[in-house]
Amino acid sequence: MTASVIHAITGAFGYSGKYIASRLLDHGQSVITLTQSLQRPNPFGDRVKAIPLCFDDPQKLTQQLDGVNVLYITYWVRFNHRQFTYAQAIQNTLRLFEAAKHAGVRRVVYVSITNPSVDSKMEYFRGKAKLEKALAESGLSHAILRPTVLFGREDILVNNIAWTLRKLPVFGVFGDGQYRVQPIHVDDLARLAVELGQGSENVTVNANGPETFTYRQMVEMIRDELKIKCRIISVPPRLAHAIGYAVGKVVGDVTITWDEILALKNELLYVDTQPTGKIKLTEYVREHADELGQRYHSEIARRLDRNRAYV
Ligand SMILES: NC(=O)c1ccc[n+]([C@@H]2O[C@H](COP(=O)([O-])OP(=O)(O)OC[C@H]3O[C@@H](n4cnc5c(N)ncnc54)[C@H](OP(=O)(O)O)[C@@H]3O)[C@@H](O)[C@H]2O)c1
């Protein structure tokens, strides 16, 4: 990377944003974060200044992006909740695009999802498609990065599969479990984001890992690597969702949404393109077998307690 310029990341105290910030700092770049979680511990200390993300004040938002060369947007919500909605996330992200344009930001890297579609039945995938379209039409130089499912230390899905395997004698996959997934390590995503931030062409890139599993194979692999005795059975998706809901009530979280089950079953977390990730989930699980799934990772806890670091 050449001379240091200012890179702004939404949510550098969160999950993927933290890895993007870390990579940029390693390259000697200047990094700021725009965040609504100012009280979360800052793992970077003085090296990353945190600025409040003022979605409600477009003028201030533009001022805050003044001098920023590349803006990385990880901001999104995982589901609708009484305190946050997809509709708000879409509106806020559109404001961010607008502010970036007015501030003269050179490049926007937008973290989306594999297989978004404006016609999708799933609000998550519809919302992402709408934002991708808006970014493409904004006139901003941009890269759209479409991850499958992420894994890494702070991850939710893989960790909580391991947690469930550790806690219960039986693990239910949704239906036959034969739908494919290509998990990508969060640091591979960060590498791609940083590379794309340096370019100038408008591109859309899938962020898919080097291994393809069926969902059932992935759960079996995690069980076997962790040397756990747990039976894996097929459960009708509606029943599995109801069980997930009940477990969520016990742990005070939303364990899995119906849209996420549909996305898995419809292979929306699978793409037919060359893998862009390098780190294998199998190796990651093997190397982290002692810690993986020892604690439940709660999405709701992250949202409701903005004073604590993830994990
Ligand atoms: N995790 C995955 O497996 C996965 C898979 C595919 C695509 N993606 C995409 O990757 C991007 C980053 O995901 P991530 O897993 O790295 O997420 P994350 O760090 O947990 O969230 C990104 C940022 O969004 C803000 N945020 C998240 N939920 C929010 C809520 N309910 N209300 C208000 N702000 C919220 C937080 O910003 P503050 O710092 O301001 O609180 C957070 O730092 C997202 O666009 C997601 O759609 C993730």
PDBQT file of the ligand as one rigid body, heavy atoms in Angstrom, charges set to zero:
ROOT
HETATM    1  N1  LIG A 401     -21.490 -12.435  10.059  1.00  0.00    +0.000 N 
HETATM    2  C1  LIG A 401     -21.759 -13.143   8.962  1.00  0.00    +0.000 C 
HETATM    3  O1  LIG A 401     -21.714 -14.380   8.977  1.00  0.00    +0.000 OA
HETATM    4  C2  LIG A 401     -22.119 -12.422   7.687  1.00  0.00    +0.000 A 
HETATM    5  C3  LIG A 401     -22.435 -13.197   6.567  1.00  0.00    +0.000 A 
HETATM    6  C4  LIG A 401     -22.741 -12.551   5.386  1.00  0.00    +0.000 A 
HETATM    7  C5  LIG A 401     -22.767 -11.180   5.315  1.00  0.00    +0.000 A 
HETATM    8  N2  LIG A 401     -22.470 -10.464   6.420  1.00  0.00    +0.000 N 
HETATM    9  C6  LIG A 401     -22.503  -8.995   6.313  1.00  0.00    +0.000 C 
HETATM   10  O2  LIG A 401     -21.298  -8.498   6.806  1.00  0.00    +0.000 OA
HETATM   11  C7  LIG A 401     -21.521  -7.208   7.387  1.00  0.00    +0.000 C 
HETATM   12  C8  LIG A 401     -20.845  -7.144   8.727  1.00  0.00    +0.000 C 
HETATM   13  O3  LIG A 401     -21.352  -8.184   9.533  1.00  0.00    +0.000 OA
HETATM   14  P1  LIG A 401     -20.670  -8.552  10.903  1.00  0.00    +0.000 P 
HETATM   15  O4  LIG A 401     -21.118  -9.940  11.210  1.00  0.00    +0.000 OA
HETATM   16  O5  LIG A 401     -19.243  -8.241  10.865  1.00  0.00    +0.000 OA
HETATM   17  O6  LIG A 401     -21.479  -7.624  11.857  1.00  0.00    +0.000 OA
HETATM   18  P2  LIG A 401     -21.203  -6.734  13.148  1.00  0.00    +0.000 P 
HETATM   19  O7  LIG A 401     -19.793  -6.343  13.265  1.00  0.00    +0.000 OA
HETATM   20  O8  LIG A 401     -21.849  -7.404  14.281  1.00  0.00    +0.000 OA
HETATM   21  O9  LIG A 401     -22.095  -5.494  12.721  1.00  0.00    +0.000 OA
HETATM   22  C9  LIG A 401     -21.573  -4.490  11.900  1.00  0.00    +0.000 C 
HETATM   23  C10 LIG A 401     -21.859  -3.160  12.538  1.00  0.00    +0.000 C 
HETATM   24  O10 LIG A 401     -23.252  -2.890  12.346  1.00  0.00    +0.000 OA
HETATM   25  C11 LIG A 401     -23.777  -2.284  13.502  1.00  0.00    +0.000 C 
HETATM   26  N3  LIG A 401     -24.919  -3.069  13.945  1.00  0.00    +0.000 N 
HETATM   27  C12 LIG A 401     -25.058  -4.409  13.907  1.00  0.00    +0.000 A 
HETATM   28  N4  LIG A 401     -26.265  -4.757  14.361  1.00  0.00    +0.000 NA
HETATM   29  C13 LIG A 401     -26.889  -3.608  14.692  1.00  0.00    +0.000 A 
HETATM   30  C14 LIG A 401     -28.155  -3.303  15.232  1.00  0.00    +0.000 A 
HETATM   31  N5  LIG A 401     -29.037  -4.260  15.502  1.00  0.00    +0.000 N 
HETATM   32  N6  LIG A 401     -28.471  -2.014  15.434  1.00  0.00    +0.000 NA
HETATM   33  C15 LIG A 401     -27.590  -1.032  15.142  1.00  0.00    +0.000 A 
HETATM   34  N7  LIG A 401     -26.363  -1.254  14.633  1.00  0.00    +0.000 NA
HETATM   35  C16 LIG A 401     -26.026  -2.527  14.412  1.00  0.00    +0.000 A 
HETATM   36  C17 LIG A 401     -22.703  -2.235  14.550  1.00  0.00    +0.000 C 
HETATM   37  O11 LIG A 401     -22.196  -0.931  14.542  1.00  0.00    +0.000 OA
HETATM   38  P3  LIG A 401     -21.854  -0.058  15.852  1.00  0.00    +0.000 P 
HETATM   39  O12 LIG A 401     -20.393  -0.259  16.046  1.00  0.00    +0.000 OA
HETATM   40  O13 LIG A 401     -22.193   1.302  15.419  1.00  0.00    +0.000 OA
HETATM   41  O14 LIG A 401     -22.686  -0.556  16.991  1.00  0.00    +0.000 OA
HETATM   42  C18 LIG A 401     -21.649  -3.175  14.054  1.00  0.00    +0.000 C 
HETATM   43  O15 LIG A 401     -20.353  -2.835  14.399  1.00  0.00    +0.000 OA
HETATM   44  C19 LIG A 401     -23.028  -7.012   7.447  1.00  0.00    +0.000 C 
HETATM   45  O16 LIG A 401     -23.388  -6.139   6.423  1.00  0.00    +0.000 OA
HETATM   46  C20 LIG A 401     -23.588  -8.382   7.167  1.00  0.00    +0.000 C 
HETATM   47  O17 LIG A 401     -24.782  -8.319   6.449  1.00  0.00    +0.000 OA
HETATM   48  C21 LIG A 401     -22.143 -11.042   7.621  1.00  0.00    +0.000 A 
ENDROOT
TORSDOF 0
